[in-house]
Amino acid sequence: MIAPSPADIGREVTYRGSSETMPEVGIITSFDRFFVFVRYGAEPHSRATKASHLEWVGPASLASSQD
């Protein structure tokens, strides 16, 4: 699960819905208190995704690591 901050917009995440689904990598475009909006692959629009289904790709941002 992730807890995004404004500094994380543009950062890559991996979607893991369940053990039966293939992981998908996407980029955070925005978020609110209910969903993280992620653009997956070459899709033109973002999809609302629960933060509990997302994991970070790569190192933590400076803003997240200082919290």
Chimera marker file (.cmm) of the C-alpha trace (Angstrom):
<marker_set name="trace">
<marker id="1" x="0.000" y="0.000" z="0.000" r="1" g="1" b="0" radius="0.5"/>
<marker id="2" x="1.186" y="3.519" z="-0.748" r="1" g="1" b="0" radius="0.5"/>
<marker id="3" x="0.423" y="6.897" z="0.827" r="1" g="1" b="0" radius="0.5"/>
<marker id="4" x="1.098" y="9.439" z="-1.929" r="1" g="1" b="0" radius="0.5"/>
<marker id="5" x="2.009" y="13.076" z="-1.443" r="1" g="1" b="0" radius="0.5"/>
<marker id="6" x="1.911" y="15.855" z="-4.067" r="1" g="1" b="0" radius="0.5"/>
<marker id="7" x="5.622" y="15.198" z="-4.738" r="1" g="1" b="0" radius="0.5"/>
<marker id="8" x="4.694" y="11.664" z="-5.895" r="1" g="1" b="0" radius="0.5"/>
<marker id="9" x="2.642" y="12.789" z="-8.906" r="1" g="1" b="0" radius="0.5"/>
<marker id="10" x="4.483" y="11.422" z="-11.932" r="1" g="1" b="0" radius="0.5"/>
<marker id="11" x="5.996" y="8.546" z="-9.951" r="1" g="1" b="0" radius="0.5"/>
<marker id="12" x="5.653" y="4.926" z="-11.079" r="1" g="1" b="0" radius="0.5"/>
<marker id="13" x="3.582" y="2.415" z="-9.155" r="1" g="1" b="0" radius="0.5"/>
<marker id="14" x="2.686" y="-1.229" z="-9.623" r="1" g="1" b="0" radius="0.5"/>
<marker id="15" x="-0.942" y="-2.388" z="-9.392" r="1" g="1" b="0" radius="0.5"/>
<marker id="16" x="-1.448" y="-5.742" z="-7.675" r="1" g="1" b="0" radius="0.5"/>
<marker id="17" x="-5.173" y="-6.429" z="-7.412" r="1" g="1" b="0" radius="0.5"/>
<marker id="18" x="-4.976" y="-10.073" z="-6.385" r="1" g="1" b="0" radius="0.5"/>
<marker id="19" x="-2.713" y="-13.067" z="-6.759" r="1" g="1" b="0" radius="0.5"/>
<marker id="20" x="-4.606" y="-14.052" z="-9.936" r="1" g="1" b="0" radius="0.5"/>
<marker id="21" x="-4.103" y="-10.739" z="-11.784" r="1" g="1" b="0" radius="0.5"/>
<marker id="22" x="-0.975" y="-9.719" z="-13.640" r="1" g="1" b="0" radius="0.5"/>
<marker id="23" x="0.814" y="-6.707" z="-12.123" r="1" g="1" b="0" radius="0.5"/>
<marker id="24" x="0.511" y="-3.468" z="-14.117" r="1" g="1" b="0" radius="0.5"/>
<marker id="25" x="2.905" y="-0.523" z="-13.983" r="1" g="1" b="0" radius="0.5"/>
<marker id="26" x="1.503" y="2.989" z="-14.232" r="1" g="1" b="0" radius="0.5"/>
<marker id="27" x="2.164" y="6.615" z="-13.350" r="1" g="1" b="0" radius="0.5"/>
<marker id="28" x="0.321" y="8.597" z="-10.674" r="1" g="1" b="0" radius="0.5"/>
<marker id="29" x="-1.495" y="11.550" z="-12.230" r="1" g="1" b="0" radius="0.5"/>
<marker id="30" x="-3.402" y="12.719" z="-9.124" r="1" g="1" b="0" radius="0.5"/>
<marker id="31" x="-5.047" y="11.466" z="-5.948" r="1" g="1" b="0" radius="0.5"/>
<marker id="32" x="-7.728" y="12.287" z="-3.428" r="1" g="1" b="0" radius="0.5"/>
<marker id="33" x="-8.650" y="10.800" z="-0.057" r="1" g="1" b="0" radius="0.5"/>
<marker id="34" x="-10.400" y="7.824" z="-1.679" r="1" g="1" b="0" radius="0.5"/>
<marker id="35" x="-8.382" y="6.947" z="-4.805" r="1" g="1" b="0" radius="0.5"/>
<marker id="36" x="-5.047" y="7.274" z="-6.539" r="1" g="1" b="0" radius="0.5"/>
<marker id="37" x="-5.471" y="8.081" z="-10.234" r="1" g="1" b="0" radius="0.5"/>
<marker id="38" x="-3.008" y="6.096" z="-12.317" r="1" g="1" b="0" radius="0.5"/>
<marker id="39" x="-2.363" y="6.062" z="-16.071" r="1" g="1" b="0" radius="0.5"/>
<marker id="40" x="-1.431" y="2.509" z="-17.067" r="1" g="1" b="0" radius="0.5"/>
<marker id="41" x="0.598" y="1.736" z="-20.181" r="1" g="1" b="0" radius="0.5"/>
<marker id="42" x="-0.501" y="3.656" z="-23.275" r="1" g="1" b="0" radius="0.5"/>
<marker id="43" x="-4.016" y="4.353" z="-21.975" r="1" g="1" b="0" radius="0.5"/>
<marker id="44" x="-5.087" y="7.960" z="-22.646" r="1" g="1" b="0" radius="0.5"/>
<marker id="45" x="-6.870" y="8.373" z="-19.292" r="1" g="1" b="0" radius="0.5"/>
<marker id="46" x="-6.141" y="7.572" z="-15.668" r="1" g="1" b="0" radius="0.5"/>
<marker id="47" x="-8.024" y="4.969" z="-13.675" r="1" g="1" b="0" radius="0.5"/>
<marker id="48" x="-9.137" y="5.363" z="-10.063" r="1" g="1" b="0" radius="0.5"/>
<marker id="49" x="-7.241" y="2.783" z="-8.038" r="1" g="1" b="0" radius="0.5"/>
<marker id="50" x="-7.297" y="1.975" z="-4.325" r="1" g="1" b="0" radius="0.5"/>
<marker id="51" x="-3.978" y="2.784" z="-2.632" r="1" g="1" b="0" radius="0.5"/>
<marker id="52" x="-4.095" y="-0.647" z="-0.972" r="1" g="1" b="0" radius="0.5"/>
<marker id="53" x="-3.593" y="-2.228" z="-4.419" r="1" g="1" b="0" radius="0.5"/>
<marker id="54" x="-0.511" y="-0.168" z="-5.282" r="1" g="1" b="0" radius="0.5"/>
<marker id="55" x="3.185" y="-0.530" z="-4.533" r="1" g="1" b="0" radius="0.5"/>
<marker id="56" x="6.012" y="1.908" z="-5.291" r="1" g="1" b="0" radius="0.5"/>
<marker id="57" x="8.426" y="1.265" z="-8.148" r="1" g="1" b="0" radius="0.5"/>
<marker id="58" x="11.918" y="2.520" z="-7.317" r="1" g="1" b="0" radius="0.5"/>
<marker id="59" x="13.205" y="4.591" z="-4.395" r="1" g="1" b="0" radius="0.5"/>
<marker id="60" x="11.000" y="6.809" z="-2.237" r="1" g="1" b="0" radius="0.5"/>
<marker id="61" x="10.695" y="10.496" z="-3.086" r="1" g="1" b="0" radius="0.5"/>
<marker id="62" x="12.341" y="13.064" z="-0.827" r="1" g="1" b="0" radius="0.5"/>
<marker id="63" x="8.963" y="14.357" z="0.383" r="1" g="1" b="0" radius="0.5"/>
<marker id="64" x="7.759" y="10.871" z="1.344" r="1" g="1" b="0" radius="0.5"/>
<marker id="65" x="11.007" y="9.885" z="3.080" r="1" g="1" b="0" radius="0.5"/>
<marker id="66" x="11.027" y="13.011" z="5.279" r="1" g="1" b="0" radius="0.5"/>
<marker id="67" x="7.546" y="12.394" z="6.757" r="1" g="1" b="0" radius="0.5"/>
<link id1="1" id2="2" r="1" g="1" b="0" radius="0.2"/>
<link id1="2" id2="3" r="1" g="1" b="0" radius="0.2"/>
<link id1="3" id2="4" r="1" g="1" b="0" radius="0.2"/>
<link id1="4" id2="5" r="1" g="1" b="0" radius="0.2"/>
<link id1="5" id2="6" r="1" g="1" b="0" radius="0.2"/>
<link id1="6" id2="7" r="1" g="1" b="0" radius="0.2"/>
<link id1="7" id2="8" r="1" g="1" b="0" radius="0.2"/>
<link id1="8" id2="9" r="1" g="1" b="0" radius="0.2"/>
<link id1="9" id2="10" r="1" g="1" b="0" radius="0.2"/>
<link id1="10" id2="11" r="1" g="1" b="0" radius="0.2"/>
<link id1="11" id2="12" r="1" g="1" b="0" radius="0.2"/>
<link id1="12" id2="13" r="1" g="1" b="0" radius="0.2"/>
<link id1="13" id2="14" r="1" g="1" b="0" radius="0.2"/>
<link id1="14" id2="15" r="1" g="1" b="0" radius="0.2"/>
<link id1="15" id2="16" r="1" g="1" b="0" radius="0.2"/>
<link id1="16" id2="17" r="1" g="1" b="0" radius="0.2"/>
<link id1="17" id2="18" r="1" g="1" b="0" radius="0.2"/>
<link id1="18" id2="19" r="1" g="1" b="0" radius="0.2"/>
<link id1="19" id2="20" r="1" g="1" b="0" radius="0.2"/>
<link id1="20" id2="21" r="1" g="1" b="0" radius="0.2"/>
<link id1="21" id2="22" r="1" g="1" b="0" radius="0.2"/>
<link id1="22" id2="23" r="1" g="1" b="0" radius="0.2"/>
<link id1="23" id2="24" r="1" g="1" b="0" radius="0.2"/>
<link id1="24" id2="25" r="1" g="1" b="0" radius="0.2"/>
<link id1="25" id2="26" r="1" g="1" b="0" radius="0.2"/>
<link id1="26" id2="27" r="1" g="1" b="0" radius="0.2"/>
<link id1="27" id2="28" r="1" g="1" b="0" radius="0.2"/>
<link id1="28" id2="29" r="1" g="1" b="0" radius="0.2"/>
<link id1="29" id2="30" r="1" g="1" b="0" radius="0.2"/>
<link id1="30" id2="31" r="1" g="1" b="0" radius="0.2"/>
<link id1="31" id2="32" r="1" g="1" b="0" radius="0.2"/>
<link id1="32" id2="33" r="1" g="1" b="0" radius="0.2"/>
<link id1="33" id2="34" r="1" g="1" b="0" radius="0.2"/>
<link id1="34" id2="35" r="1" g="1" b="0" radius="0.2"/>
<link id1="35" id2="36" r="1" g="1" b="0" radius="0.2"/>
<link id1="36" id2="37" r="1" g="1" b="0" radius="0.2"/>
<link id1="37" id2="38" r="1" g="1" b="0" radius="0.2"/>
<link id1="38" id2="39" r="1" g="1" b="0" radius="0.2"/>
<link id1="39" id2="40" r="1" g="1" b="0" radius="0.2"/>
<link id1="40" id2="41" r="1" g="1" b="0" radius="0.2"/>
<link id1="41" id2="42" r="1" g="1" b="0" radius="0.2"/>
<link id1="42" id2="43" r="1" g="1" b="0" radius="0.2"/>
<link id1="43" id2="44" r="1" g="1" b="0" radius="0.2"/>
<link id1="44" id2="45" r="1" g="1" b="0" radius="0.2"/>
<link id1="45" id2="46" r="1" g="1" b="0" radius="0.2"/>
<link id1="46" id2="47" r="1" g="1" b="0" radius="0.2"/>
<link id1="47" id2="48" r="1" g="1" b="0" radius="0.2"/>
<link id1="48" id2="49" r="1" g="1" b="0" radius="0.2"/>
<link id1="49" id2="50" r="1" g="1" b="0" radius="0.2"/>
<link id1="50" id2="51" r="1" g="1" b="0" radius="0.2"/>
<link id1="51" id2="52" r="1" g="1" b="0" radius="0.2"/>
<link id1="52" id2="53" r="1" g="1" b="0" radius="0.2"/>
<link id1="53" id2="54" r="1" g="1" b="0" radius="0.2"/>
<link id1="54" id2="55" r="1" g="1" b="0" radius="0.2"/>
<link id1="55" id2="56" r="1" g="1" b="0" radius="0.2"/>
<link id1="56" id2="57" r="1" g="1" b="0" radius="0.2"/>
<link id1="57" id2="58" r="1" g="1" b="0" radius="0.2"/>
<link id1="58" id2="59" r="1" g="1" b="0" radius="0.2"/>
<link id1="59" id2="60" r="1" g="1" b="0" radius="0.2"/>
<link id1="60" id2="61" r="1" g="1" b="0" radius="0.2"/>
<link id1="61" id2="62" r="1" g="1" b="0" radius="0.2"/>
<link id1="62" id2="63" r="1" g="1" b="0" radius="0.2"/>
<link id1="63" id2="64" r="1" g="1" b="0" radius="0.2"/>
<link id1="64" id2="65" r="1" g="1" b="0" radius="0.2"/>
<link id1="65" id2="66" r="1" g="1" b="0" radius="0.2"/>
<link id1="66" id2="67" r="1" g="1" b="0" radius="0.2"/>
</marker_set>
